[in-house]
Amino acid sequence: MPVIESVSAIEVLDSRGRPTVKATCALAGGVSASASVPSGASTGTAEAIELRDGDKSRYRGLGCRKAVANVNGPIRHALHGRTVEQQADLDQLLLALDGTPNKSRLGANAILAVSIAFARAFAADRGVPLYQHFADMLGLTPTTLPRLTVNLFSGGKHAGGQVAIQDVLVVPASAKTIDESLAAVFAVFQAAAELGVSEYRVRPLRADEGGLAPPFPSVAVMLDDAVRAITDAKLIPRDDVAIAIDVASSHFYSDNKYTIDGDALDSAGMIDRIALWLDAFPIVSIEDGLGEDDWSHWPALRRRLRGRALTLGDDLLCTNPERIKRAIDAGAADALLLKVNQVGTLTEAGRALALARSAGWRVTVSARSGETEDDWLADLAVGWGADQIKIGSITQSERLAKYNRLLEIEAATRLPLIGWPNP
């Protein structure tokens, strides 16, 4: 059983130039490992709290020195010399030390960084790959690799709001490997970049997660351009490459209305609008099609999408077991977007995964808009048997680190891609 010799942390910068936390965990046997945690832009109100300094003179208040100090102070003191039999024991110690329902005392960024650094050190101490250690935590056996869902076009909070919805993603549907998937995505991305120059006279400037962000006049045009990029890449829409949408409706929902493309729609109208998109485009997944608190209408959305596209919950669920159980009971969704930093520890995220699987849901393991070059997310998606992985586009190092790790795992394991998309 591992004995924790020390934990420490420093402040590092994420892909948006904002501070985040990098923790290091050293075990008594000489093994040491580090982990950096991401942060989100499109955040749900039920997410665990990232502790920020609030000092407006430094990083506009976004500094993480308080979170770092909590790792180097109370967390280090609590864990020094501790024998920890399994991940759940470590995480429970951190939760008890924090003592709040949303991790606002120590900060979810401090807690998660330590949680993942310990997991990586534990895996190294056992002499197993990180994905295998993640699988062993939950009693799972990796049998497949996740299907890629890759940002092509961005709007909403990721790109200045030129259109209301947040992301249009491409899903390499016919690819048999991660390698084939990335080649297909590259072809579509390059065609989309060329389309942006020819149609909008804009350089291929990218949003937070690497998606292209031309000034689309409407969501329908955005989706039509995605289909054009697929065909321009000599691929067949839906058969070779399908589309997924992150609607992120909470960000344009106010006073019981969804303001999109100049229209103010009620919930039924928003569901009708999504149904029109499904009729016109090869869409296989709708993420956050309604607002996170529009609970009474989510079951109707799911019924409308059933058999056509996944009803994927992000802000609705926040990787929070209580919200997931509510959604299961209400029939509000059939897929979970799993973001570990929304809940704050690996153990709690594993509980969320188990709940989703118990209901027969699909699971997408997701990165955040503010990422680092750390690649543990790829191992998590493989170890926990994710159906899909959502990393971002293929143009920035914090995204490519995770795609490259998937390529490494594929080469080492020869695991097949999961057979998706089939809603």
KEZAPA-722869 format. One record per residue (C-alpha): residue number from 1; residue in one letter; chain; x, y negated, z. Coordinates in nm, 3 decimals, always signed. Each point is the difference from the previous one (the first is absolute). Example, Ala and Ser with C-alpha at 12.3 -4.5 7.8 and 13.67 -1.06 7.14 Angstrom:
2
   n res chain      c1      c2      c3
   1   A     A  +1.230  +0.450  +0.780
   2   S     A  +0.137  -0.344  -0.066
END
This chain:
423
   n res chain      c1      c2      c3
   1   M     A  +0.000  +0.000  +0.000
   2   P     A  +0.138  -0.341  -0.092
   3   V     A  +0.115  -0.238  +0.270
   4   I     A  -0.022  -0.369  -0.088
   5   E     A  +0.328  -0.172  +0.074
   6   S     A  -0.103  -0.346  -0.120
   7   V     A  -0.229  -0.200  -0.222
   8   S     A  +0.070  -0.342  -0.145
   9   A     A  -0.138  -0.235  -0.262
  10   I     A  +0.087  -0.294  -0.220
  11   E     A  -0.205  -0.240  -0.208
  12   V     A  +0.027  +0.059  -0.377
  13   L     A  -0.183  -0.145  -0.299
  14   D     A  -0.274  +0.167  -0.202
  15   S     A  -0.058  -0.028  -0.375
  16   R     A  -0.169  -0.340  +0.039
  17   G     A  +0.290  -0.142  +0.200
  18   R     A  -0.196  +0.023  +0.324
  19   P     A  +0.140  +0.154  +0.319
  20   T     A  -0.077  +0.352  +0.108
  21   V     A  +0.151  +0.252  +0.241
  22   K     A  +0.270  +0.262  -0.052
  23   A     A  +0.050  +0.242  +0.289
  24   T     A  +0.275  +0.251  +0.069
  25   C     A  -0.037  +0.309  +0.217
  26   A     A  +0.307  +0.185  +0.129
  27   L     A  -0.027  +0.349  +0.148
  28   A     A  +0.234  +0.148  +0.258
  29   G     A  +0.145  +0.250  -0.247
  30   G     A  +0.148  -0.280  -0.210
  31   V     A  -0.273  -0.029  -0.262
  32   S     A  -0.119  -0.353  -0.078
  33   A     A  -0.261  -0.122  -0.248
  34   S     A  -0.171  -0.325  -0.092
  35   A     A  -0.334  -0.103  -0.148
  36   S     A  -0.145  -0.326  -0.129
  37   V     A  -0.372  -0.072  +0.005
  38   P     A  -0.212  -0.193  -0.252
  39   S     A  -0.263  -0.268  +0.043
  40   G     A  -0.317  -0.077  -0.192
  41   A     A  -0.151  -0.303  -0.172
  42   S     A  -0.348  +0.141  -0.049
  43   T     A  -0.065  +0.106  +0.359
  44   G     A  -0.313  +0.135  +0.161
  45   T     A  -0.128  -0.155  +0.322
  46   A     A  +0.021  +0.337  +0.179
  47   E     A  +0.372  +0.046  -0.065
  48   A     A  +0.251  +0.031  +0.282
  49   I     A  +0.173  -0.330  +0.078
  50   E     A  +0.338  -0.087  -0.150
  51   L     A  +0.173  -0.208  +0.264
  52   R     A  +0.124  -0.328  -0.145
  53   D     A  +0.189  -0.275  +0.178
  54   G     A  -0.226  -0.292  -0.090
  55   D     A  +0.293  -0.243  -0.017
  56   K     A  -0.096  -0.216  -0.298
  57   S     A  +0.355  -0.133  -0.034
  58   R     A  +0.126  +0.349  -0.089
  59   Y     A  -0.150  +0.205  -0.285
  60   R     A  -0.320  -0.205  +0.050
  61   G     A  -0.078  +0.194  +0.314
  62   L     A  +0.049  +0.345  -0.157
  63   G     A  +0.320  +0.090  +0.184
  64   C     A  +0.019  +0.337  +0.174
  65   R     A  +0.249  -0.077  +0.277
  66   K     A  -0.260  +0.074  +0.269
  67   A     A  -0.069  +0.343  -0.150
  68   V     A  +0.373  +0.067  -0.027
  69   A     A  +0.048  -0.109  +0.361
  70   N     A  -0.271  +0.244  +0.106
  71   V     A  +0.193  +0.285  -0.162
  72   N     A  +0.330  -0.112  +0.149
  73   G     A  -0.159  -0.058  +0.341
  74   P     A  -0.300  +0.189  +0.141
  75   I     A  -0.010  +0.271  -0.267
  76   R     A  +0.372  +0.075  +0.029
  77   H     A  -0.023  +0.015  +0.380
  78   A     A  -0.305  +0.227  -0.009
  79   L     A  +0.151  +0.246  -0.247
  80   H     A  +0.365  +0.014  +0.113
  81   G     A  +0.091  +0.352  +0.104
  82   R     A  -0.347  +0.137  -0.074
  83   T     A  -0.038  +0.355  -0.124
  84   V     A  -0.270  -0.005  -0.266
  85   E     A  -0.138  +0.333  -0.117
  86   Q     A  -0.207  -0.127  -0.294
  87   Q     A  -0.108  -0.315  -0.184
  88   A     A  -0.331  -0.023  +0.185
  89   D     A  +0.184  -0.025  +0.333
  90   L     A  +0.214  -0.288  -0.124
  91   D     A  -0.297  -0.184  -0.145
  92   Q     A  -0.204  +0.046  +0.316
  93   L     A  +0.281  -0.152  +0.204
  94   L     A  +0.000  -0.302  -0.232
  95   L     A  -0.378  -0.037  +0.017
  96   A     A  -0.001  +0.021  +0.379
  97   L     A  +0.279  -0.255  +0.021
  98   D     A  -0.194  -0.240  -0.220
  99   G     A  -0.331  +0.058  +0.178
 100   T     A  -0.222  -0.197  -0.240
 101   P     A  -0.256  +0.131  -0.250
 102   N     A  +0.161  -0.179  -0.295
 103   K     A  +0.372  +0.008  +0.094
 104   S     A  +0.003  -0.374  +0.056
 105   R     A  +0.242  +0.014  +0.297
 106   L     A  +0.301  +0.167  -0.161
 107   G     A  -0.112  -0.038  -0.361
 108   A     A  -0.094  +0.270  -0.247
 109   N     A  +0.310  -0.094  -0.200
 110   A     A  +0.224  +0.079  +0.299
 111   I     A  -0.185  +0.320  +0.091
 112   L     A  -0.017  +0.142  -0.352
 113   A     A  +0.366  -0.074  -0.075
 114   V     A  +0.100  +0.203  +0.306
 115   S     A  -0.253  +0.273  -0.081
 116   I     A  +0.140  +0.055  -0.349
 117   A     A  +0.366  -0.043  +0.099
 118   F     A  -0.049  +0.276  +0.259
 119   A     A  -0.166  +0.226  -0.259
 120   R     A  +0.292  -0.050  -0.239
 121   A     A  +0.254  +0.068  +0.276
 122   F     A  -0.193  +0.307  +0.112
 123   A     A  -0.006  +0.134  -0.359
 124   A     A  +0.375  -0.054  -0.032
 125   D     A  +0.057  +0.171  +0.334
 126   R     A  -0.201  +0.299  -0.124
 127   G     A  +0.185  +0.001  -0.331
 128   V     A  -0.316  -0.023  -0.211
 129   P     A  -0.111  -0.255  -0.262
 130   L     A  -0.223  -0.275  +0.131
 131   Y     A  -0.299  +0.118  -0.207
 132   Q     A  +0.027  +0.345  +0.158
 133   H     A  +0.018  -0.151  +0.348
 134   F     A  -0.309  -0.209  -0.071
 135   A     A  -0.179  +0.314  -0.118
 136   D     A  +0.106  +0.197  +0.308
 137   M     A  -0.139  -0.275  +0.225
 138   L     A  -0.350  +0.086  -0.123
 139   G     A  +0.048  +0.370  -0.066
 140   L     A  -0.012  -0.051  -0.378
 141   T     A  +0.189  +0.159  -0.288
 142   P     A  +0.086  -0.225  -0.297
 143   T     A  -0.138  +0.161  -0.317
 144   T     A  -0.046  -0.294  -0.239
 145   L     A  +0.129  -0.347  -0.077
 146   P     A  -0.241  -0.297  +0.005
 147   R     A  -0.141  -0.148  -0.320
 148   L     A  +0.125  -0.354  -0.064
 149   T     A  -0.230  -0.303  +0.000
 150   V     A  +0.214  -0.289  -0.123
 151   N     A  -0.072  -0.374  -0.002
 152   L     A  -0.035  -0.142  -0.352
 153   F     A  -0.193  -0.327  +0.045
 154   S     A  -0.049  -0.199  +0.320
 155   G     A  -0.233  -0.273  +0.119
 156   G     A  -0.156  -0.093  +0.332
 157   K     A  +0.236  -0.050  +0.293
 158   H     A  +0.284  +0.171  -0.186
 159   A     A  +0.010  -0.250  -0.286
 160   G     A  -0.154  -0.334  +0.090
 161   G     A  -0.360  +0.095  -0.067
 162   Q     A  -0.021  -0.062  -0.376
 163   V     A  -0.260  +0.278  +0.010
 164   A     A  -0.179  +0.117  +0.311
 165   I     A  +0.097  +0.366  +0.006
 166   Q     A  +0.341  +0.093  +0.134
 167   D     A  +0.151  +0.266  -0.227
 168   V     A  -0.058  +0.208  -0.310
 169   L     A  +0.210  +0.315  +0.019
 170   V     A  +0.087  +0.264  -0.256
 171   V     A  -0.019  +0.371  +0.081
 172   P     A  +0.209  +0.234  -0.219
 173   A     A  -0.267  +0.268  -0.034
 174   S     A  +0.157  +0.248  -0.243
 175   A     A  +0.354  -0.013  +0.139
 176   K     A  +0.129  +0.320  +0.156
 177   T     A  +0.291  -0.148  +0.196
 178   I     A  +0.105  -0.318  +0.179
 179   D     A  +0.256  -0.049  -0.277
 180   E     A  -0.269  +0.017  -0.272
 181   S     A  -0.226  -0.226  +0.205
 182   L     A  +0.260  -0.274  +0.029
 183   A     A  +0.081  +0.016  -0.372
 184   A     A  -0.369  -0.046  -0.082
 185   V     A  -0.034  -0.289  +0.244
 186   F     A  +0.309  -0.167  -0.146
 187   A     A  -0.150  +0.017  -0.349
 188   V     A  -0.329  -0.152  +0.116
 189   F     A  +0.171  -0.270  +0.208
 190   Q     A  +0.217  -0.111  -0.290
 191   A     A  -0.303  -0.012  -0.230
 192   A     A  -0.186  -0.207  +0.261
 193   A     A  +0.293  -0.242  +0.033
 194   E     A  +0.005  -0.046  -0.378
 195   L     A  -0.376  -0.055  -0.001
 196   G     A  +0.041  -0.272  +0.262
 197   V     A  +0.244  -0.183  -0.225
 198   S     A  -0.212  +0.033  -0.315
 199   E     A  -0.343  -0.068  +0.153
 200   Y     A  +0.074  -0.240  +0.286
 201   R     A  +0.339  -0.147  -0.094
 202   V     A  +0.138  +0.085  +0.343
 203   R     A  +0.325  +0.163  +0.101
 204   P     A  -0.039  +0.330  +0.187
 205   L     A  -0.003  -0.160  +0.346
 206   R     A  -0.093  +0.246  +0.274
 207   A     A  -0.216  -0.004  +0.312
 208   D     A  +0.088  +0.121  +0.351
 209   E     A  +0.001  +0.369  -0.092
 210   G     A  +0.146  -0.044  -0.348
 211   G     A  -0.323  -0.011  -0.199
 212   L     A  -0.028  -0.235  -0.296
 213   A     A  -0.226  -0.302  +0.055
 214   P     A  -0.107  -0.177  -0.320
 215   P     A  -0.284  -0.257  +0.031
 216   F     A  -0.285  +0.238  -0.077
 217   P     A  -0.333  -0.179  -0.052
 218   S     A  -0.196  +0.283  +0.165
 219   V     A  +0.028  +0.343  +0.154
 220   A     A  -0.146  +0.161  -0.312
 221   V     A  +0.277  -0.153  -0.212
 222   M     A  +0.259  +0.117  +0.253
 223   L     A  -0.132  +0.356  -0.030
 224   D     A  -0.027  -0.020  -0.377
 225   D     A  +0.361  -0.113  -0.020
 226   A     A  +0.103  +0.297  +0.213
 227   V     A  -0.167  +0.232  -0.250
 228   R     A  +0.170  -0.186  -0.286
 229   A     A  +0.337  +0.048  +0.168
 230   I     A  -0.065  +0.374  +0.031
 231   T     A  -0.093  +0.032  -0.368
 232   D     A  +0.288  -0.228  -0.109
 233   A     A  +0.229  +0.245  +0.184
 234   K     A  -0.137  +0.275  -0.231
 235   L     A  -0.182  +0.167  +0.289
 236   I     A  -0.363  +0.100  +0.030
 237   P     A  -0.208  -0.185  +0.262
 238   R     A  -0.135  +0.235  +0.269
 239   D     A  +0.154  +0.314  -0.155
 240   D     A  +0.362  -0.116  +0.026
 241   V     A  -0.029  -0.304  +0.226
 242   A     A  -0.301  -0.098  +0.209
 243   I     A  -0.070  -0.314  +0.204
 244   A     A  -0.046  -0.063  +0.372
 245   I     A  -0.120  -0.331  +0.146
 246   D     A  +0.079  -0.163  +0.332
 247   V     A  -0.297  -0.237  +0.021
 248   A     A  +0.086  -0.133  +0.350
 249   S     A  -0.353  -0.139  +0.024
 250   S     A  +0.037  -0.129  +0.355
 251   H     A  +0.206  -0.289  -0.135
 252   F     A  -0.278  -0.140  -0.218
 253   Y     A  -0.294  +0.092  +0.226
 254   S     A  -0.162  -0.278  +0.201
 255   D     A  -0.353  -0.077  +0.119
 256   N     A  -0.118  +0.339  -0.128
 257   K     A  +0.114  -0.081  -0.355
 258   Y     A  +0.283  +0.122  -0.221
 259   T     A  +0.137  -0.285  -0.210
 260   I     A  +0.153  +0.151  -0.312
 261   D     A  +0.042  -0.132  -0.355
 262   G     A  -0.217  -0.300  +0.084
 263   D     A  -0.286  +0.212  +0.132
 264   A     A  -0.129  +0.024  +0.357
 265   L     A  -0.117  +0.359  +0.039
 266   D     A  -0.176  +0.169  +0.287
 267   S     A  +0.115  +0.347  +0.100
 268   A     A  -0.231  +0.175  -0.244
 269   G     A  +0.120  -0.231  -0.273
 270   M     A  +0.362  +0.078  +0.083
 271   I     A  -0.071  +0.372  -0.022
 272   D     A  -0.168  -0.058  -0.338
 273   R     A  +0.306  -0.195  -0.120
 274   I     A  +0.231  +0.287  +0.099
 275   A     A  -0.229  +0.247  -0.177
 276   L     A  +0.028  -0.210  -0.319
 277   W     A  +0.378  +0.021  +0.022
 278   L     A  -0.024  +0.377  +0.032
 279   D     A  -0.221  +0.016  -0.310
 280   A     A  +0.247  -0.202  -0.205
 281   F     A  +0.342  +0.112  +0.120
 282   P     A  +0.182  +0.326  +0.091
 283   I     A  -0.009  -0.065  +0.376
 284   V     A  +0.058  +0.285  +0.246
 285   S     A  +0.031  -0.183  +0.333
 286   I     A  -0.158  -0.309  +0.159
 287   E     A  +0.175  -0.131  +0.312
 288   D     A  -0.188  -0.232  +0.238
 289   G     A  -0.285  -0.057  -0.245
 290   L     A  -0.193  -0.172  +0.280
 291   G     A  +0.106  -0.210  +0.299
 292   E     A  +0.142  +0.161  +0.310
 293   D     A  -0.304  -0.096  +0.210
 294   D     A  -0.266  +0.068  -0.264
 295   W     A  -0.060  +0.340  +0.159
 296   S     A  -0.368  +0.031  -0.088
 297   H     A  +0.069  -0.003  -0.374
 298   W     A  +0.306  +0.226  -0.020
 299   P     A  -0.211  +0.321  -0.012
 300   A     A  -0.183  -0.138  -0.305
 301   L     A  +0.333  -0.078  -0.166
 302   R     A  +0.121  +0.353  +0.065
 303   R     A  -0.318  +0.150  -0.144
 304   R     A  +0.040  -0.216  -0.311
 305   L     A  +0.363  +0.106  -0.049
 306   R     A  -0.035  +0.368  +0.091
 307   G     A  +0.121  +0.226  -0.278
 308   R     A  +0.146  -0.296  -0.190
 309   A     A  +0.262  -0.163  +0.222
 310   L     A  +0.137  +0.022  +0.352
 311   T     A  -0.149  -0.233  +0.262
 312   L     A  +0.330  -0.094  +0.166
 313   G     A  +0.010  -0.188  +0.330
 314   D     A  +0.286  -0.229  +0.102
 315   D     A  -0.117  -0.309  +0.192
 316   L     A  -0.318  +0.194  +0.079
 317   L     A  +0.198  +0.270  +0.184
 318   C     A  +0.339  -0.152  +0.096
 319   T     A  +0.136  +0.353  +0.059
 320   N     A  -0.195  -0.023  +0.326
 321   P     A  -0.148  +0.330  +0.121
 322   E     A  -0.306  -0.168  +0.150
 323   R     A  -0.085  -0.180  -0.324
 324   I     A  +0.068  +0.313  -0.205
 325   K     A  -0.239  +0.201  +0.217
 326   R     A  -0.266  -0.270  -0.040
 327   A     A  +0.045  +0.010  -0.378
 328   I     A  -0.025  +0.379  -0.005
 329   D     A  -0.318  -0.005  +0.206
 330   A     A  -0.152  -0.270  -0.223
 331   G     A  +0.106  +0.157  -0.329
 332   A     A  +0.176  -0.326  -0.082
 333   A     A  +0.310  +0.129  -0.183
 334   D     A  +0.170  +0.312  -0.129
 335   A     A  +0.365  -0.108  +0.001
 336   L     A  +0.242  -0.159  +0.248
 337   L     A  +0.277  -0.246  -0.081
 338   L     A  +0.252  +0.091  +0.268
 339   K     A  +0.234  -0.279  +0.112
 340   V     A  +0.194  +0.099  +0.309
 341   N     A  +0.064  -0.356  +0.113
 342   Q     A  -0.374  -0.070  +0.010
 343   V     A  -0.027  +0.226  +0.303
 344   G     A  +0.356  -0.022  +0.134
 345   T     A  +0.137  +0.350  +0.072
 346   L     A  +0.053  +0.318  -0.198
 347   T     A  -0.213  +0.198  +0.245
 348   E     A  -0.303  -0.225  -0.041
 349   A     A  +0.042  +0.001  -0.379
 350   G     A  +0.014  +0.380  +0.011
 351   R     A  -0.328  +0.001  +0.192
 352   A     A  -0.154  -0.222  -0.267
 353   L     A  +0.122  +0.239  -0.269
 354   A     A  -0.148  +0.301  +0.180
 355   L     A  -0.337  -0.172  +0.032
 356   A     A  -0.008  -0.085  -0.369
 357   R     A  +0.093  +0.354  -0.098
 358   S     A  -0.264  +0.146  +0.231
 359   A     A  -0.261  -0.188  -0.204
 360   G     A  +0.142  +0.124  -0.331
 361   W     A  +0.134  -0.344  -0.092
 362   R     A  +0.285  -0.082  -0.237
 363   V     A  +0.293  -0.187  +0.154
 364   T     A  +0.225  -0.265  -0.155
 365   V     A  +0.316  -0.087  +0.193
 366   S     A  +0.072  -0.367  -0.061
 367   A     A  +0.279  -0.255  +0.026
 368   R     A  -0.064  -0.365  +0.089
 369   S     A  +0.057  -0.328  -0.182
 370   G     A  +0.298  -0.077  +0.223
 371   E     A  +0.231  +0.302  -0.033
 372   T     A  +0.367  +0.078  +0.054
 373   E     A  +0.243  +0.229  -0.182
 374   D     A  -0.071  +0.271  +0.258
 375   D     A  -0.145  +0.309  -0.171
 376   W     A  -0.165  +0.193  +0.286
 377   L     A  -0.344  -0.054  -0.156
 378   A     A  +0.081  +0.243  -0.282
 379   D     A  +0.091  +0.271  +0.251
 380   L     A  -0.318  -0.068  +0.195
 381   A     A  -0.219  +0.036  -0.309
 382   V     A  +0.161  +0.332  -0.089
 383   G     A  +0.010  +0.137  +0.353
 384   W     A  -0.360  -0.091  +0.073
 385   G     A  -0.129  +0.133  -0.331
 386   A     A  -0.136  -0.328  -0.137
 387   D     A  -0.215  +0.020  -0.312
 388   Q     A  +0.131  -0.336  -0.121
 389   I     A  +0.274  -0.243  +0.088
 390   K     A  -0.032  -0.376  -0.049
 391   I     A  +0.339  -0.169  +0.010
 392   G     A  -0.032  -0.299  -0.233
 393   S     A  +0.139  -0.061  -0.346
 394   I     A  +0.327  +0.131  -0.147
 395   T     A  +0.201  -0.320  -0.012
 396   Q     A  +0.127  -0.084  +0.349
 397   S     A  +0.255  +0.176  +0.216
 398   E     A  -0.224  +0.041  +0.304
 399   R     A  -0.244  +0.192  -0.223
 400   L     A  +0.261  +0.186  -0.204
 401   A     A  +0.168  +0.134  +0.313
 402   K     A  -0.314  +0.201  +0.071
 403   Y     A  -0.051  +0.115  -0.360
 404   N     A  +0.364  +0.107  -0.011
 405   R     A  -0.045  +0.193  +0.323
 406   L     A  -0.295  +0.182  -0.157
 407   L     A  +0.226  +0.091  -0.292
 408   E     A  +0.256  +0.137  +0.247
 409   I     A  -0.262  +0.207  +0.181
 410   E     A  -0.134  +0.128  -0.332
 411   A     A  +0.348  +0.107  -0.109
 412   A     A  +0.066  +0.171  +0.333
 413   T     A  -0.334  +0.179  +0.039
 414   R     A  -0.142  +0.044  -0.354
 415   L     A  -0.345  -0.054  +0.152
 416   P     A  -0.277  -0.066  -0.255
 417   L     A  -0.210  -0.316  -0.019
 418   I     A  -0.340  +0.031  +0.156
 419   G     A  -0.283  +0.047  -0.249
 420   W     A  -0.162  -0.343  +0.002
 421   P     A  -0.183  -0.216  -0.111
 422   N     A  -0.327  +0.182  +0.038
 423   P     A  -0.235  -0.197  +0.229
END
